[in-house]
Amino acid sequence: MNLPAFLRIKNPALWRKTVICIFTGFSSGLPLYFVLNLIPVWLKTDNIDLKVIGLMALIQLPYTLKFLWAPFLDGFSLPFLGRRRGWLLSAQLGIIAAMSLYGLLQPQRDLWFVVGISVLLTFFSATQDVVIDAFRREILADNELGLGNAVHVNAYRIASLIPGSLSLVLTDYLSWGSVFVVTALFMLPGIAMTLLAKEPPLNHAAPKTLRDTVVLPFQEFFTRKGVQHGLLVLSFIFLYKLGDSMATALASPFYLDMGFSPKDIGLIAKNAGLWPMIIFGILGGIWMLKLGINKALWLFGVVQMVTILGFVWLAANGPFAVDSAAFCRQGAWENGTVSMQIFLQAAQIALPQRIMLAVVIAAEAIGVGLGTAAFVAFIARETHPAYTATQFALLTALSAVPRTFVNASTGYLIDALGYTLFFWLCFFLAAPGMLLLFKAAPWHGDEPQNKAA
């Protein structure tokens, strides 16, 4: 029987690497989706203005600036666990502590403290990402990048179901403080992986001088790629996920504004997002073994772009009906202001609307999951093993710029355009990144990765 390449892998070392990629992906995704999915709902349910929630995207600035301290992580080691795992454990413990601190705050009263802790959380999370990306690049051979990064991204996306689904459901039964602590405890599997995994072998001498640590990684990239092609690659990395990043920036508040409750969002995200994400994540890894990274960027990018239209469809049909009599009976108007909690209780969401939400979430999970898998594999391929952490951090930080700065404007754009026109704008902003594929990753520019087995 001619089994797929993924199922014919017989090398135990590759299976171990795959398991490590599962744990690193989950640990990397959890704090990001904590910030993207859980915190906006927490703020929205405490009646924080949507524009302010949009501006909260700026707390993700450490993801954009992580290349500034990545050379330090490349060049220096802590006195325990080795160069990679020492920094990784420190970052993971910082993430758990920062997540737990939210439970001491109330958004309306402590908004600036919320901002401060959020910046601290994203700093630890960005530091973890720098080390995980370097760790993963150092344990995977070039012909294993497609599969390894697909597994990583798949686990990364699965991690979104904790703050984006389970935690939202738990808000019906636990206080927000308890929910934050429970969510933070899901970092423990990643810590176990850090303690049990072997330190990657150091195949190149660690940087010793400031020039080796800071200057040479950038010099090597532009020498290897050429200045013109290097700038083109950087432009592609900036633009490839711009459209879908903007479309999902305020997804949870958008669902709330359509009339869905946090429990609706949590349960539907779990059931509609989990299985498409897992199935298509595995298929994406198998396809990349056969297609190669370049063709995957083209095909998965089209899916990623088209699924943005699901948000257009949902916005054009919402917001959904509210039982006005129940709305008034429960005293929703308090001093001329709508109580969000009572509004959500009064919203009458029927099965067809829940199916619409399920379709949108499933499509988003498929499109973004596939596109991200190919995209991260491409970034990994563009790095040099001698400067893994610094170059990987630079390239992934560039890809995070839209999520940090452009997404900060989404609340204002939605206020000016409305949801439907805003999502159409996101759709068209996905096109420039696809056009740059002609130069950055030509269709016939690489060979399939089917020798990974």
C-alpha positions in Angstrom: 0.0 0.0 0.0 1.3 3.4 -0.9 0.8 5.3 2.3 1.2 9.1 2.7 4.7 10.2 3.6 3.5 11.3 7.0 2.4 7.8 7.9 5.6 6.2 6.5 7.9 8.0 8.8 10.0 5.3 10.6 12.7 7.4 12.1 12.1 7.5 15.9 14.1 10.8 16.1 11.7 12.5 13.7 8.7 11.3 15.8 10.4 12.8 18.9 10.9 16.0 17.1 7.2 16.0 16.1 6.1 15.5 19.7 8.4 18.4 20.8 6.8 20.6 18.1 3.3 19.8 19.5 4.3 21.1 23.0 6.2 24.1 21.7 3.3 25.1 19.5 0.8 24.8 22.3 3.0 26.8 24.7 3.6 29.5 22.1 0.0 29.9 21.1 -1.6 30.0 24.6 -0.4 33.4 25.8 -1.0 35.1 22.4 -4.6 33.8 22.2 -5.1 34.8 25.9 -4.4 38.3 24.8 -6.3 38.1 21.5 -9.4 36.2 22.6 -9.9 36.3 26.3 -8.8 39.8 27.3 -11.0 41.6 24.7 -14.1 39.7 26.0 -13.2 40.5 29.6 -12.9 44.2 28.7 -16.1 44.2 26.6 -18.2 42.6 29.3 -17.0 45.4 31.7 -18.2 48.0 29.2 -14.8 49.2 28.0 -15.2 51.1 24.7 -14.5 49.1 21.5 -12.0 51.8 20.3 -10.0 51.3 23.5 -10.1 47.5 23.0 -8.8 48.0 19.5 -6.0 50.2 20.8 -5.1 47.4 23.2 -3.4 45.7 20.1 -0.5 48.0 21.0 0.2 45.8 24.0 1.5 43.3 21.5 4.5 45.6 20.7 7.0 43.1 22.2 6.1 40.6 19.5 7.3 43.3 17.0 10.4 44.4 18.9 11.6 40.9 20.0 14.5 41.0 17.5 16.1 43.7 19.7 16.8 41.2 22.6 16.9 38.1 20.4 20.7 38.5 19.9 21.2 38.5 23.6 19.3 35.2 23.8 21.5 33.8 21.0 24.8 35.0 22.6 24.3 34.3 26.4 23.2 31.4 28.5 21.6 31.1 31.9 23.5 28.9 34.4 20.9 26.1 34.1 19.4 23.9 31.5 21.5 25.2 28.6 21.4 28.1 26.1 17.8 27.4 24.9 16.0 25.6 27.7 17.2 28.0 30.4 15.7 31.0 28.7 12.6 29.0 27.8 11.8 27.9 31.3 12.3 31.5 32.6 9.9 32.9 30.0 7.3 30.2 30.7 7.3 30.9 34.5 6.9 34.6 33.7 3.9 33.9 31.5 2.1 31.9 34.3 2.7 34.7 36.8 1.5 37.5 34.5 -1.7 35.6 33.5 -2.6 35.0 37.1 -2.2 38.7 38.0 -5.2 39.7 35.9 -7.4 38.2 38.5 -6.5 41.0 40.9 -7.8 43.7 38.5 -11.0 45.2 37.4 -10.9 46.8 33.8 -12.9 50.0 34.6 -11.0 50.7 37.8 -7.5 49.4 36.9 -7.2 49.9 33.1 -3.6 51.2 33.2 -2.6 48.2 35.4 -4.3 45.9 32.8 -2.2 47.6 30.1 1.0 47.2 32.2 0.5 43.5 33.0 -0.5 42.9 29.4 2.8 44.4 28.1 4.7 42.2 30.7 2.8 39.1 29.5 3.6 39.8 25.8 7.2 40.4 26.7 7.5 37.0 28.3 5.5 35.5 25.5 7.7 37.1 22.8 10.8 35.9 24.6 9.4 32.4 24.7 8.7 32.6 20.9 12.3 33.7 20.1 13.7 30.6 22.0 11.0 28.2 20.7 11.6 29.2 17.1 15.3 28.8 17.4 14.9 25.5 19.3 12.6 24.1 16.6 14.8 25.3 13.7 17.9 23.7 15.4 16.3 20.3 15.8 14.6 20.1 12.4 16.6 19.3 9.2 15.7 21.4 6.1 13.6 18.6 4.6 11.6 18.3 7.9 10.7 22.0 8.1 7.3 21.7 6.3 6.0 18.9 8.5 7.6 20.1 11.7 6.2 23.6 11.3 2.8 22.4 10.3 2.6 20.4 13.5 3.9 23.4 15.5 1.3 25.7 13.9 -1.5 23.1 14.4 -0.7 22.9 18.1 -0.4 26.7 18.2 -3.9 27.0 16.8 -5.3 24.3 19.1 -4.0 26.3 22.1 -6.5 29.1 21.0 -9.3 26.8 22.2 -8.3 27.3 25.8 -8.6 31.1 26.2 -11.0 31.3 23.2 -13.4 28.5 24.2 -12.9 26.7 27.5 -12.1 29.8 29.4 -15.1 31.6 28.0 -17.4 28.7 29.0 -15.9 28.8 32.5 -16.9 32.4 32.9 -20.5 31.1 33.4 -19.3 29.1 36.4 -16.2 30.8 37.9 -15.1 34.3 38.6 -12.8 35.9 36.1 -9.9 35.6 38.6 -10.3 31.8 38.8 -10.6 31.6 35.0 -7.3 33.4 34.5 -5.5 31.0 37.0 -7.0 27.9 35.3 -5.9 29.2 31.9 -2.4 29.9 33.2 -2.1 26.3 34.4 -2.3 25.1 30.8 1.3 26.3 30.5 2.5 23.4 32.6 2.8 20.8 29.7 5.1 23.2 28.0 7.2 23.5 31.2 7.4 19.7 31.4 8.6 19.6 27.8 11.3 22.2 28.6 12.6 20.1 31.5 12.5 16.7 29.7 13.7 17.6 26.2 17.3 17.5 25.3 19.2 20.7 24.6 19.8 21.1 20.8 23.4 20.5 19.8 25.4 23.7 19.1 26.5 23.2 15.5 28.0 26.7 15.3 30.0 28.7 17.7 27.9 30.9 19.9 28.3 34.6 19.2 31.0 36.1 21.5 31.2 39.8 20.7 28.6 42.5 20.2 29.3 42.6 16.5 28.8 38.8 16.3 25.6 39.0 18.3 23.9 42.0 16.7 25.5 42.9 13.3 26.4 39.6 11.7 22.9 38.1 11.6 21.6 41.0 9.6 24.7 41.2 7.4 24.5 37.5 6.7 20.8 37.7 5.6 21.3 40.5 3.1 24.6 39.0 1.8 23.0 35.6 1.2 19.7 37.0 -0.3 21.0 40.2 -1.9 19.7 43.6 -0.9 16.9 43.8 -3.5 15.6 40.2 -3.0 16.1 40.5 0.8 13.8 43.6 0.9 11.3 41.8 -1.3 11.2 38.9 1.1 10.8 41.2 4.0 7.9 43.0 2.2 6.2 39.6 1.5 6.5 38.6 5.2 5.0 41.9 6.2 2.0 41.7 3.8 1.2 37.9 3.5 -1.0 37.8 6.6 -2.1 41.4 6.8 -5.7 40.8 5.7 -6.5 37.9 7.9 -4.7 39.4 10.9 -6.9 42.5 10.7 -10.0 40.5 10.1 -9.5 38.5 13.3 -8.1 41.4 15.5 -11.5 42.0 17.1 -13.2 38.8 16.3 -14.5 38.1 19.8 -16.0 41.6 20.3 -17.5 41.3 16.8 -19.2 38.1 17.8 -20.5 39.8 20.9 -21.8 42.7 18.9 -23.6 40.2 16.6 -25.6 39.1 19.7 -23.7 35.9 20.7 -22.9 35.3 24.4 -19.4 34.4 25.6 -20.7 30.9 26.2 -22.0 30.7 22.6 -18.6 31.7 21.3 -16.8 29.3 23.6 -18.9 26.3 22.8 -19.2 26.9 19.1 -15.5 27.7 18.8 -14.7 24.4 20.5 -16.9 22.3 18.2 -16.6 24.1 14.9 -13.0 25.2 15.2 -11.3 22.2 16.7 -11.9 19.4 14.2 -11.4 21.4 11.0 -8.2 22.8 12.6 -6.8 19.4 13.5 -7.8 17.6 10.2 -6.7 20.4 7.9 -3.5 21.0 10.0 -2.5 17.3 9.5 -3.5 17.4 5.8 -1.5 20.7 5.4 1.6 19.0 6.8 1.1 16.0 4.5 0.5 18.3 1.5 3.6 20.3 2.2 5.7 17.1 2.2 4.5 16.6 -1.4 4.0 20.1 -2.6 7.0 21.9 -1.1 6.7 25.2 0.8 6.3 27.5 -2.2 3.3 25.8 -3.7 1.8 25.5 -0.2 2.1 29.3 0.2 0.1 29.8 -3.0 -2.6 27.3 -2.4 -3.0 27.9 1.3 -2.8 31.6 0.8 -5.9 31.5 -1.5 -7.8 29.6 1.2 -6.7 32.1 3.8 -7.9 35.0 1.7 -11.2 33.6 0.7 -12.2 32.6 4.2 -12.2 36.3 5.2 -15.4 36.6 3.3 -17.1 34.5 6.0 -16.8 37.6 8.3 -18.4 39.7 5.5 -21.3 37.2 5.3 -21.9 37.1 9.1 -21.7 41.0 9.4 -24.1 41.5 6.5 -26.7 39.3 8.2 -26.3 40.6 11.8 -26.7 41.8 14.4 -29.3 39.2 15.2 -32.7 39.6 16.8 -33.1 40.8 20.4 -36.3 40.2 22.4 -37.1 43.8 23.1 -39.8 43.0 25.7 -37.3 40.9 27.7 -34.7 43.6 27.2 -36.9 46.2 28.8 -38.2 43.9 31.6 -34.7 43.2 32.8 -33.9 46.9 33.1 -31.2 47.0 30.4 -31.2 50.7 30.3 -29.3 52.0 33.3 -29.0 55.8 33.3 -29.2 55.8 29.5 -26.5 53.2 29.0 -27.1 49.6 27.8 -26.0 46.9 30.3 -23.9 44.5 28.3 -24.7 41.6 30.6 -28.4 42.1 30.3 -28.1 42.6 26.6 -26.4 39.3 26.2 -29.0 37.6 28.3 -31.8 39.1 26.2 -30.3 38.3 22.9 -32.4 35.6 21.1 -29.9 33.6 19.0 -31.5 30.8 17.0 -30.0 27.6 15.5 -29.4 29.2 12.0 -27.4 32.0 13.5 -25.3 29.6 15.6 -24.7 27.5 12.4 -23.6 30.7 10.6 -21.1 31.4 13.5 -19.9 27.8 13.3 -19.2 28.0 9.6 -17.3 31.3 10.0 -15.2 30.0 12.8 -14.5 26.7 11.0 -13.5 28.5 7.8 -11.2 30.8 9.7 -9.6 27.9 11.5 -8.9 26.1 8.1 -7.7 29.2 6.2 -5.5 30.8 8.8 -4.2 27.4 10.0 -3.1 26.3 6.6 -1.7 29.7 5.6 0.2 30.0 8.9 1.7 26.5 8.6 3.3 27.3 5.2 4.2 30.8 6.2 6.2 29.7 9.3 7.9 27.0 7.3 9.0 29.6 4.8 10.4 31.9 7.5 12.3 29.0 9.0 13.8 28.2 5.6 15.0 31.8 5.2 17.1 31.7 8.4 20.8 30.6 8.7 21.6 28.0 11.4 24.4 30.2 12.9 21.9 33.0 13.7 18.7 31.2 14.3 17.2 33.1 17.1 18.0 36.6 15.8 17.0 36.1 12.2 13.9 34.1 13.1 12.9 36.8 15.6 13.5 39.6 13.0 11.3 37.9 10.4 8.5 36.8 12.7 8.6 40.3 14.4 8.1 41.8 10.9 5.1 39.6 10.4 3.7 40.8 13.7 3.8 44.5 12.8 0.3 44.5 11.2 -1.1 42.6 14.2 0.4 45.3 16.5 0.1 48.6 14.7 -2.4 48.2 11.9 -4.8 46.2 14.2 -4.7 49.1 16.7 -6.7 51.1 14.2 -9.4 48.4 13.7 -11.7 49.8 16.3 -11.7 53.2 14.6 -12.0 51.6 11.1 -15.1 49.6 12.3 -16.6 52.7 13.8 -16.1 54.6 10.5 -17.0 51.8 8.0 -19.2 49.4 9.9 -18.3 45.7 10.1 -19.3 44.7 6.6 -17.1 47.3 4.8 -14.3 46.7 7.2 -14.1 43.0 6.4 -14.2 43.8 2.7 -11.2 46.0 3.3 -9.4 43.1 5.0 -10.2 40.9 2.0 -8.6 43.3 -0.5 -5.6 44.0 1.8 -4.8 40.3 1.6 -4.1 40.6 -2.2 -0.7 42.4 -2.2 1.0 39.6 -0.2 -0.3 37.0 -2.7 1.0 39.1 -5.6 4.5 39.2 -4.0 4.6 35.4 -4.2 5.6 35.7 -7.8 9.0 36.9 -6.7 9.4 35.8 -3.0 8.2 32.2 -3.5 7.7 31.3 -7.2 5.4 28.3 -7.9 8.3 26.2 -9.2 10.9 27.7 -6.9 11.5 24.7 -4.6 11.3 21.0 -4.5 8.7 19.0 -2.6 9.8 17.9 0.9 8.8 14.2 0.4 12.2 12.9 1.5 11.4 13.7 5.2 10.5 10.1 5.8 
